[in-house]
Amino acid sequence: MRIAMISLLFLVFLGIGVDPLLANFDLEGFPEPYRRQLTEVLDQAGGNRDQLVKTLTVANSQGYLEAACFLISQMKENDLDALQADSHTLLEHIEYAYKAKESVPYSLPEGLFFDYVLNFKIFSEPVTAWRRQLFETFYPLIKDVNSLKEAALVINRWMAENIKLLGSQMVAAPVLHILKAGIADKEQLSTLTVAVLRSVAIPSRVAYTNYGVQQEGREFWVEVYIQDRWIPLYPDDPENFGDFSKVAREHHHNLAKVFARPCFLKIDRTSEYAELGEILVRISGVDQPVSVAVHIFNSGFWLPAVEKQADSQDLIQFKMGKGKYLLTVGAENQKALLQKITVNQSETIQCYFNFATNKSEMLEKRRGEK
């Protein structure tokens, strides 16, 4: 009777599809740089752990282990991706990223493939399997071009001609839903454009301003890597391909901060698009870490453009586009200190915050080099 019960349990175990390879999975022998992050992601994946383990196992058998390690390890920054990404989706991204790399008629710059081609995460969109369909749709359009730049322009023109840009802000949507709808806000259009570019092995990323100094809302566009540098691509305006001055012109030359995002990181790109001024912050009267933020008035509120954590003894520096800002400095159990300032290009402003007296003041403005 006992043997029969054990046999029955074994059959039930097999019947529910539990793969012994997944049950006994460990990270021994995996690339050292990824092990810690993979352990964290697999722990946070909960019931989706087996999907991620299956991805690693299958990719390893196909010679794509490092690619799978890269995609899964970056989920550490977003629990939702770890909970939702399935093996079919991840393996499709790996297969078709390499297929595109091997098929396109131009060479791919070294060191950019994982972050800016293989990477399925673009901005705030959900994880979906978009790469195969986009490759099959757009590869025929670029297969006979002579250069990466020419291929990027082909995609740029297609976007401008086929996707209608809406002024109102919409919710984040899956890439293929945006393509099917044929309409998008600026964030969605930039997300779709990057997905299409990556599907044909063009290194690309979303660029954006958090908030405008004089205009409401945010601005989005795309950057592509061509001839050893990142240059702007405007999905709805191919005539201004590569023109860094376009964003500043259309925003009254008031760009506070410009960022680019390969995934969950933010890369400060302001100096490429705007003339900068400098803010130097000195703090006294407190002996603990402080939080210093630069805020922009936008959409009826003072909104944080950039924030830094620092020791109170540090000289804290910000490089900002010209405009009016609110500086705030806070520390635990201390009243926040505020100072309004105006930044002009090639100008350095020094501000002093004293927690002992609860006062702030602007000490000096001086002109200098950019």
FIGU-355210 format. One record per residue (C-alpha): x, y, z; residue number from 0; residue in three letters. Coordinates in steps of 0.1 Angstrom, whole numbers, plus 5000, padded with zeros to 4 digits. Last residue first. Example, Ala and Ser with C-alpha at 12.3 -4.5 7.8 and 13.67 -1.06 7.14 Angstrom:
+------+------+------+-----+------+
|   xx |   yy |   zz | pos | code |
+------+------+------+-----+------+
| 5137 | 4989 | 5071 |   1 |  Ser |
| 5123 | 4955 | 5078 |   0 |  Ala |
+------+------+------+-----+------+
This chain:
+------+------+------+-----+------+
|   xx |   yy |   zz | pos | code |
+------+------+------+-----+------+
| 5308 | 5765 | 4798 | 369 |  Lys |
| 5336 | 5788 | 4808 | 368 |  Glu |
| 5330 | 5814 | 4834 | 367 |  Gly |
| 5306 | 5840 | 4847 | 366 |  Arg |
| 5301 | 5845 | 4884 | 365 |  Arg |
| 5273 | 5845 | 4908 | 364 |  Lys |
| 5279 | 5845 | 4945 | 363 |  Glu |
| 5265 | 5839 | 4980 | 362 |  Leu |
| 5229 | 5828 | 4974 | 361 |  Met |
| 5213 | 5825 | 5008 | 360 |  Glu |
| 5198 | 5799 | 5031 | 359 |  Ser |
| 5187 | 5801 | 5067 | 358 |  Lys |
| 5176 | 5777 | 5094 | 357 |  Asn |
| 5202 | 5792 | 5118 | 356 |  Thr |
| 5219 | 5760 | 5128 | 355 |  Ala |
| 5208 | 5743 | 5095 | 354 |  Phe |
| 5229 | 5767 | 5074 | 353 |  Asn |
| 5225 | 5765 | 5036 | 352 |  Phe |
| 5249 | 5783 | 5013 | 351 |  Tyr |
| 5244 | 5788 | 4976 | 350 |  Cys |
| 5271 | 5794 | 4950 | 349 |  Gln |
| 5260 | 5801 | 4914 | 348 |  Ile |
| 5282 | 5795 | 4884 | 347 |  Thr |
| 5273 | 5810 | 4850 | 346 |  Glu |
| 5282 | 5796 | 4816 | 345 |  Ser |
| 5245 | 5796 | 4806 | 344 |  Gln |
| 5221 | 5813 | 4831 | 343 |  Asn |
| 5206 | 5798 | 4862 | 342 |  Val |
| 5180 | 5816 | 4883 | 341 |  Thr |
| 5176 | 5807 | 4920 | 340 |  Ile |
| 5150 | 5801 | 4946 | 339 |  Lys |
| 5163 | 5788 | 4979 | 338 |  Gln |
| 5148 | 5764 | 5004 | 337 |  Leu |
| 5158 | 5747 | 5037 | 336 |  Leu |
| 5140 | 5717 | 5051 | 335 |  Ala |
| 5135 | 5716 | 5088 | 334 |  Lys |
| 5157 | 5690 | 5104 | 333 |  Gln |
| 5148 | 5656 | 5120 | 332 |  Asn |
| 5167 | 5638 | 5092 | 331 |  Glu |
| 5183 | 5661 | 5067 | 330 |  Ala |
| 5168 | 5682 | 5038 | 329 |  Gly |
| 5181 | 5707 | 5013 | 328 |  Val |
| 5158 | 5722 | 4986 | 327 |  Thr |
| 5168 | 5743 | 4956 | 326 |  Leu |
| 5140 | 5758 | 4936 | 325 |  Leu |
| 5147 | 5766 | 4899 | 324 |  Tyr |
| 5144 | 5792 | 4873 | 323 |  Lys |
| 5161 | 5786 | 4839 | 322 |  Gly |
| 5193 | 5778 | 4821 | 321 |  Lys |
| 5203 | 5742 | 4816 | 320 |  Gly |
| 5217 | 5726 | 4847 | 319 |  Met |
| 5250 | 5712 | 4860 | 318 |  Lys |
| 5247 | 5704 | 4897 | 317 |  Phe |
| 5275 | 5704 | 4923 | 316 |  Gln |
| 5276 | 5695 | 4960 | 315 |  Ile |
| 5306 | 5706 | 4980 | 314 |  Leu |
| 5307 | 5679 | 5007 | 313 |  Asp |
| 5308 | 5685 | 5044 | 312 |  Gln |
| 5271 | 5676 | 5049 | 311 |  Ser |
| 5277 | 5642 | 5034 | 310 |  Asp |
| 5258 | 5636 | 5002 | 309 |  Ala |
| 5226 | 5624 | 4986 | 308 |  Gln |
| 5218 | 5640 | 4952 | 307 |  Lys |
| 5185 | 5649 | 4935 | 306 |  Glu |
| 5176 | 5659 | 4899 | 305 |  Val |
| 5145 | 5674 | 4882 | 304 |  Ala |
| 5122 | 5674 | 4913 | 303 |  Pro |
| 5088 | 5689 | 4906 | 302 |  Leu |
| 5076 | 5722 | 4920 | 301 |  Trp |
| 5039 | 5720 | 4911 | 300 |  Phe |
| 5014 | 5736 | 4887 | 299 |  Gly |
| 5022 | 5715 | 4857 | 298 |  Ser |
| 5058 | 5725 | 4859 | 297 |  Asn |
| 5079 | 5745 | 4884 | 296 |  Phe |
| 5113 | 5728 | 4883 | 295 |  Ile |
| 5131 | 5715 | 4914 | 294 |  His |
| 5168 | 5709 | 4922 | 293 |  Val |
| 5173 | 5685 | 4951 | 292 |  Ala |
| 5198 | 5681 | 4979 | 291 |  Val |
| 5195 | 5653 | 5004 | 290 |  Ser |
| 5217 | 5655 | 5035 | 289 |  Val |
| 5239 | 5630 | 5054 | 288 |  Pro |
| 5247 | 5639 | 5090 | 287 |  Gln |
| 5265 | 5665 | 5110 | 286 |  Asp |
| 5244 | 5696 | 5106 | 285 |  Val |
| 5251 | 5733 | 5110 | 284 |  Gly |
| 5267 | 5738 | 5076 | 283 |  Ser |
| 5260 | 5732 | 5039 | 282 |  Ile |
| 5276 | 5743 | 5007 | 281 |  Arg |
| 5259 | 5740 | 4973 | 280 |  Val |
| 5275 | 5748 | 4939 | 279 |  Leu |
| 5251 | 5753 | 4909 | 278 |  Ile |
| 5266 | 5754 | 4874 | 277 |  Glu |
| 5252 | 5767 | 4842 | 276 |  Gly |
| 5248 | 5748 | 4810 | 275 |  Leu |
| 5241 | 5755 | 4773 | 274 |  Glu |
| 5218 | 5728 | 4761 | 273 |  Ala |
| 5215 | 5696 | 4740 | 272 |  Tyr |
| 5248 | 5677 | 4743 | 271 |  Glu |
| 5255 | 5691 | 4778 | 270 |  Ser |
| 5222 | 5677 | 4791 | 269 |  Thr |
| 5230 | 5641 | 4783 | 268 |  Arg |
| 5229 | 5627 | 4819 | 267 |  Asp |
| 5226 | 5589 | 4817 | 266 |  Ile |
| 5197 | 5574 | 4837 | 265 |  Lys |
| 5198 | 5537 | 4845 | 264 |  Leu |
| 5167 | 5515 | 4844 | 263 |  Phe |
| 5172 | 5504 | 4808 | 262 |  Cys |
| 5194 | 5521 | 4783 | 261 |  Pro |
| 5179 | 5554 | 4794 | 260 |  Arg |
| 5190 | 5588 | 4782 | 259 |  Ala |
| 5186 | 5620 | 4802 | 258 |  Phe |
| 5182 | 5657 | 4794 | 257 |  Val |
| 5180 | 5682 | 4823 | 256 |  Lys |
| 5168 | 5718 | 4826 | 255 |  Ala |
| 5162 | 5726 | 4789 | 254 |  Leu |
| 5152 | 5762 | 4784 | 253 |  Asn |
| 5163 | 5773 | 4749 | 252 |  His |
| 5127 | 5784 | 4741 | 251 |  His |
| 5116 | 5747 | 4742 | 250 |  His |
| 5114 | 5741 | 4704 | 249 |  Glu |
| 5148 | 5756 | 4698 | 248 |  Arg |
| 5163 | 5735 | 4727 | 247 |  Ala |
| 5149 | 5703 | 4713 | 246 |  Val |
| 5161 | 5710 | 4678 | 245 |  Lys |
| 5196 | 5720 | 4687 | 244 |  Ser |
| 5210 | 5684 | 4687 | 243 |  Phe |
| 5203 | 5679 | 4650 | 242 |  Asp |
| 5211 | 5643 | 4641 | 241 |  Gly |
| 5179 | 5637 | 4622 | 240 |  Phe |
| 5160 | 5670 | 4618 | 239 |  Asn |
| 5143 | 5661 | 4585 | 238 |  Glu |
| 5132 | 5627 | 4601 | 237 |  Pro |
| 5106 | 5645 | 4623 | 236 |  Asp |
| 5080 | 5623 | 4640 | 235 |  Asp |
| 5105 | 5598 | 4654 | 234 |  Pro |
| 5131 | 5624 | 4663 | 233 |  Tyr |
| 5166 | 5608 | 4660 | 232 |  Leu |
| 5193 | 5623 | 4682 | 231 |  Pro |
| 5230 | 5613 | 4680 | 230 |  Ile |
| 5251 | 5590 | 4702 | 229 |  Trp |
| 5287 | 5588 | 4690 | 228 |  Arg |
| 5312 | 5566 | 4673 | 227 |  Asp |
| 5299 | 5568 | 4637 | 226 |  Gln |
| 5263 | 5561 | 4646 | 225 |  Ile |
| 5247 | 5552 | 4680 | 224 |  Tyr |
| 5211 | 5561 | 4679 | 223 |  Val |
| 5192 | 5584 | 4703 | 222 |  Glu |
| 5154 | 5587 | 4705 | 221 |  Val |
| 5128 | 5613 | 4714 | 220 |  Trp |
| 5107 | 5623 | 4744 | 219 |  Phe |
| 5096 | 5656 | 4760 | 218 |  Glu |
| 5079 | 5660 | 4793 | 217 |  Arg |
| 5049 | 5680 | 4806 | 216 |  Gly |
| 5043 | 5718 | 4806 | 215 |  Glu |
| 5066 | 5743 | 4790 | 214 |  Gln |
| 5088 | 5770 | 4805 | 213 |  Gln |
| 5114 | 5749 | 4824 | 212 |  Val |
| 5104 | 5716 | 4808 | 211 |  Gly |
| 5101 | 5685 | 4829 | 210 |  Tyr |
| 5119 | 5652 | 4830 | 209 |  Asn |
| 5135 | 5657 | 4796 | 208 |  Thr |
| 5139 | 5626 | 4774 | 207 |  Tyr |
| 5161 | 5603 | 4755 | 206 |  Ala |
| 5151 | 5567 | 4746 | 205 |  Val |
| 5177 | 5543 | 4735 | 204 |  Arg |
| 5193 | 5529 | 4703 | 203 |  Ser |
| 5219 | 5505 | 4689 | 202 |  Pro |
| 5206 | 5494 | 4654 | 201 |  Ile |
| 5203 | 5456 | 4652 | 200 |  Ala |
| 5172 | 5453 | 4631 | 199 |  Val |
| 5149 | 5446 | 4661 | 198 |  Ser |
| 5168 | 5472 | 4680 | 197 |  Arg |
| 5156 | 5500 | 4656 | 196 |  Leu |
| 5120 | 5487 | 4658 | 195 |  Val |
| 5120 | 5486 | 4696 | 194 |  Ala |
| 5136 | 5520 | 4698 | 193 |  Val |
| 5109 | 5534 | 4675 | 192 |  Thr |
| 5081 | 5518 | 4696 | 191 |  Leu |
| 5094 | 5533 | 4728 | 190 |  Thr |
| 5098 | 5568 | 4711 | 189 |  Ser |
| 5063 | 5566 | 4698 | 188 |  Leu |
| 5050 | 5555 | 4732 | 187 |  Gln |
| 5067 | 5583 | 4751 | 186 |  Glu |
| 5056 | 5609 | 4725 | 185 |  Lys |
| 5020 | 5598 | 4725 | 184 |  Asp |
| 5009 | 5571 | 4701 | 183 |  Ala |
| 4987 | 5563 | 4672 | 182 |  Ile |
| 4990 | 5534 | 4646 | 181 |  Gly |
| 4970 | 5511 | 4669 | 180 |  Ala |
| 4988 | 5480 | 4656 | 179 |  Lys |
| 5022 | 5495 | 4663 | 178 |  Leu |
| 5013 | 5507 | 4697 | 177 |  Ile |
| 4998 | 5473 | 4706 | 176 |  His |
| 5030 | 5457 | 4693 | 175 |  Leu |
| 5051 | 5476 | 4718 | 174 |  Val |
| 5029 | 5469 | 4748 | 173 |  Pro |
| 5014 | 5501 | 4763 | 172 |  Ala |
| 5023 | 5528 | 4788 | 171 |  Ala |
| 4993 | 5550 | 4795 | 170 |  Val |
| 4985 | 5580 | 4773 | 169 |  Met |
| 4996 | 5616 | 4773 | 168 |  Gln |
| 4978 | 5640 | 4750 | 167 |  Ser |
| 4995 | 5655 | 4720 | 166 |  Gly |
| 4989 | 5625 | 4697 | 165 |  Leu |
| 5015 | 5614 | 4671 | 164 |  Leu |
| 5002 | 5594 | 4642 | 163 |  Lys |
| 5024 | 5564 | 4633 | 162 |  Ile |
| 5028 | 5556 | 4596 | 161 |  Asn |
| 5047 | 5584 | 4578 | 160 |  Glu |
| 5069 | 5596 | 4607 | 159 |  Ala |
| 5076 | 5561 | 4618 | 158 |  Met |
| 5086 | 5550 | 4583 | 157 |  Trp |
| 5108 | 5580 | 4579 | 156 |  Arg |
| 5128 | 5572 | 4610 | 155 |  Asn |
| 5131 | 5535 | 4601 | 154 |  Ile |
| 5146 | 5544 | 4568 | 153 |  Val |
| 5168 | 5570 | 4585 | 152 |  Leu |
| 5181 | 5544 | 4609 | 151 |  Ala |
| 5190 | 5521 | 4580 | 150 |  Ala |
| 5209 | 5549 | 4562 | 149 |  Glu |
| 5229 | 5556 | 4594 | 148 |  Lys |
| 5238 | 5519 | 4598 | 147 |  Leu |
| 5252 | 5519 | 4564 | 146 |  Ser |
| 5248 | 5505 | 4528 | 145 |  Asn |
| 5211 | 5497 | 4527 | 144 |  Val |
| 5198 | 5465 | 4511 | 143 |  Asp |
| 5183 | 5447 | 4541 | 142 |  Lys |
| 5167 | 5478 | 4555 | 141 |  Ile |
| 5131 | 5476 | 4545 | 140 |  Leu |
| 5130 | 5438 | 4544 | 139 |  Pro |
| 5142 | 5438 | 4581 | 138 |  Tyr |
| 5112 | 5458 | 4591 | 137 |  Phe |
| 5083 | 5434 | 4593 | 136 |  Thr |
| 5101 | 5402 | 4600 | 135 |  Glu |
| 5123 | 5419 | 4626 | 134 |  Phe |
| 5093 | 5436 | 4642 | 133 |  Leu |
| 5073 | 5403 | 4644 | 132 |  Gln |
| 5102 | 5384 | 4659 | 131 |  Arg |
| 5111 | 5412 | 4684 | 130 |  Arg |
| 5078 | 5419 | 4701 | 129 |  Trp |
| 5075 | 5392 | 4727 | 128 |  Ala |
| 5062 | 5413 | 4757 | 127 |  Thr |
| 5077 | 5429 | 4789 | 126 |  Val |
| 5055 | 5458 | 4799 | 125 |  Pro |
| 5064 | 5494 | 4788 | 124 |  Glu |
| 5081 | 5518 | 4811 | 123 |  Ser |
| 5112 | 5526 | 4791 | 122 |  Phe |
| 5131 | 5503 | 4767 | 121 |  Ile |
| 5134 | 5469 | 4782 | 120 |  Lys |
| 5140 | 5442 | 4756 | 119 |  Phe |
| 5179 | 5445 | 4758 | 118 |  Asn |
| 5194 | 5426 | 4729 | 117 |  Leu |
| 5201 | 5458 | 4709 | 116 |  Val |
| 5212 | 5487 | 4732 | 115 |  Tyr |
| 5225 | 5471 | 4764 | 114 |  Asp |
| 5237 | 5437 | 4751 | 113 |  Phe |
| 5249 | 5448 | 4717 | 112 |  Phe |
| 5267 | 5480 | 4726 | 111 |  Leu |
| 5303 | 5467 | 4733 | 110 |  Gly |
| 5315 | 5467 | 4697 | 109 |  Glu |
| 5298 | 5488 | 4671 | 108 |  Pro |
| 5275 | 5467 | 4649 | 107 |  Leu |
| 5285 | 5462 | 4612 | 106 |  Ser |
| 5261 | 5469 | 4584 | 105 |  Tyr |
| 5243 | 5445 | 4560 | 104 |  Pro |
| 5220 | 5431 | 4587 | 103 |  Val |
| 5216 | 5393 | 4590 | 102 |  Ser |
| 5240 | 5383 | 4618 | 101 |  Glu |
| 5230 | 5410 | 4643 | 100 |  Lys |
| 5193 | 5405 | 4633 |  99 |  Ala |
| 5195 | 5367 | 4641 |  98 |  Lys |
| 5213 | 5375 | 4673 |  97 |  Tyr |
| 5185 | 5397 | 4685 |  96 |  Ala |
| 5160 | 5373 | 4670 |  95 |  Tyr |
| 5171 | 5343 | 4692 |  94 |  Glu |
| 5176 | 5363 | 4724 |  93 |  Ile |
| 5143 | 5382 | 4722 |  92 |  His |
| 5125 | 5350 | 4713 |  91 |  Glu |
| 5141 | 5332 | 4743 |  90 |  Leu |
| 5129 | 5359 | 4767 |  89 |  Leu |
| 5093 | 5358 | 4754 |  88 |  Thr |
| 5090 | 5320 | 4754 |  87 |  His |
| 5106 | 5318 | 4788 |  86 |  Ser |
| 5080 | 5340 | 4804 |  85 |  Asp |
| 5085 | 5375 | 4819 |  84 |  Ala |
| 5057 | 5383 | 4844 |  83 |  Gln |
| 5071 | 5381 | 4880 |  82 |  Leu |
| 5106 | 5391 | 4872 |  81 |  Ala |
| 5094 | 5420 | 4851 |  80 |  Asp |
| 5071 | 5432 | 4879 |  79 |  Leu |
| 5100 | 5431 | 4904 |  78 |  Asp |
| 5119 | 5458 | 4885 |  77 |  Asn |
| 5155 | 5467 | 4892 |  76 |  Glu |
| 5166 | 5431 | 4898 |  75 |  Lys |
| 5151 | 5424 | 4863 |  74 |  Met |
| 5186 | 5434 | 4849 |  73 |  Gln |
| 5198 | 5399 | 4860 |  72 |  Ser |
| 5173 | 5382 | 4837 |  71 |  Ile |
| 5184 | 5399 | 4804 |  70 |  Leu |
| 5221 | 5396 | 4812 |  69 |  Phe |
| 5220 | 5360 | 4823 |  68 |  Cys |
| 5201 | 5351 | 4791 |  67 |  Ala |
| 5227 | 5368 | 4769 |  66 |  Ala |
| 5255 | 5351 | 4789 |  65 |  Glu |
| 5239 | 5317 | 4784 |  64 |  Leu |
| 5234 | 5319 | 4746 |  63 |  Tyr |
| 5252 | 5287 | 4735 |  62 |  Gly |
| 5220 | 5268 | 4727 |  61 |  Gln |
| 5221 | 5246 | 4758 |  60 |  Ser |
| 5227 | 5276 | 4779 |  59 |  Asn |
| 5198 | 5294 | 4764 |  58 |  Ala |
| 5176 | 5264 | 4773 |  57 |  Val |
| 5187 | 5263 | 4809 |  56 |  Thr |
| 5186 | 5300 | 4815 |  55 |  Leu |
| 5152 | 5304 | 4800 |  54 |  Thr |
| 5139 | 5274 | 4819 |  53 |  Lys |
| 5152 | 5290 | 4851 |  52 |  Val |
| 5134 | 5322 | 4843 |  51 |  Leu |
| 5101 | 5304 | 4837 |  50 |  Gln |
| 5106 | 5282 | 4868 |  49 |  Asp |
| 5109 | 5313 | 4890 |  48 |  Arg |
| 5075 | 5327 | 4879 |  47 |  Asn |
| 5059 | 5315 | 4911 |  46 |  Gly |
| 5081 | 5338 | 4932 |  45 |  Gly |
| 5103 | 5359 | 4909 |  44 |  Ala |
| 5119 | 5377 | 4939 |  43 |  Gln |
| 5142 | 5348 | 4947 |  42 |  Asp |
| 5151 | 5342 | 4911 |  41 |  Leu |
| 5159 | 5379 | 4907 |  40 |  Val |
| 5182 | 5380 | 4938 |  39 |  Glu |
| 5201 | 5348 | 4928 |  38 |  Thr |
| 5205 | 5362 | 4893 |  37 |  Leu |
| 5220 | 5394 | 4906 |  36 |  Gln |
| 5245 | 5375 | 4928 |  35 |  Arg |
| 5255 | 5351 | 4900 |  34 |  Arg |
| 5258 | 5376 | 4871 |  33 |  Tyr |
| 5295 | 5387 | 4874 |  32 |  Pro |
| 5306 | 5351 | 4881 |  31 |  Glu |
| 5293 | 5336 | 4848 |  30 |  Pro |
| 5274 | 5304 | 4857 |  29 |  Phe |
| 5293 | 5273 | 4868 |  28 |  Gly |
| 5272 | 5268 | 4899 |  27 |  Glu |
| 5240 | 5287 | 4895 |  26 |  Leu |
| 5216 | 5260 | 4907 |  25 |  Asp |
| 5187 | 5240 | 4892 |  24 |  Phe |
| 5175 | 5209 | 4909 |  23 |  Asn |
| 5138 | 5216 | 4906 |  22 |  Ala |
| 5143 | 5230 | 4871 |  21 |  Leu |
| 5160 | 5199 | 4858 |  20 |  Leu |
| 5134 | 5177 | 4876 |  19 |  Pro |
| 5108 | 5193 | 4854 |  18 |  Asp |
| 5074 | 5196 | 4873 |  17 |  Val |
| 5048 | 5190 | 4847 |  16 |  Gly |
| 5017 | 5184 | 4868 |  15 |  Ile |
| 5015 | 5149 | 4856 |  14 |  Gly |
| 5051 | 5140 | 4866 |  13 |  Leu |
| 5044 | 5149 | 4902 |  12 |  Phe |
| 5011 | 5131 | 4901 |  11 |  Val |
| 5029 | 5100 | 4888 |  10 |  Leu |
| 5054 | 5102 | 4916 |   9 |  Phe |
| 5026 | 5107 | 4941 |   8 |  Leu |
| 5009 | 5075 | 4928 |   7 |  Leu |
| 5041 | 5056 | 4930 |   6 |  Ser |
| 5046 | 5066 | 4966 |   5 |  Ile |
| 5010 | 5056 | 4974 |   4 |  Met |
| 5015 | 5022 | 4957 |   3 |  Ala |
| 5047 | 5016 | 4977 |   2 |  Ile |
| 5028 | 5024 | 5009 |   1 |  Arg |
| 5000 | 5000 | 5000 |   0 |  Met |
+------+------+------+-----+------+
